[in-house]
Amino acid sequence: MPLGYFLLGFLTALVIVAVLILAFYLRFKRAGRKNSNIKGYLDLIPDLSAEQRSKVQSIRQTFLPKVERIRQELCRLRIVLAGALFSEITDREKARSIAQDILKSQSELEQEVIDHIIEEKDLLSPKQQRKFFEIILDQFAHGGLGVHDIKQRRKG
């Protein structure tokens, strides 16, 4: 076999492999972008009608700012707590009082999320509700806030 045929075959194989790698890269990059557009659990349900999507957007216009305000307050309180814990003289009562304020804010956040999930669930058909239930179980099993997790928002 002449060396020219071998090199031609080798280069052809390299080009095919490079094209395949590029195709996989572009596909996974696009899939990653789609996942970053997720703003809520219902974005994971593919068969929502246009009317349902519109109602979800309306619900989010009030829910997301409330949740953001509570998160900002939690962040502020945690910074205040850190300052109290590491001040020259630690005031245990002040630290406990701040911790109670943090618990109140966390409870408020949890209540907002519960109300939001119920409001979204009521928009769905029984089949969609089963899918929603599976999504919620999966997200809660990971211990975070799922698609609303602060760590995930920082990555995006």
Summary of the structure (lengths in Angstrom):
residues: 156
radius of gyration: 24.7
end to end distance: 53.2
largest distance: 86.7
contacts: 362
relative contact order: 0.10
helix: 83%
strand: 0%
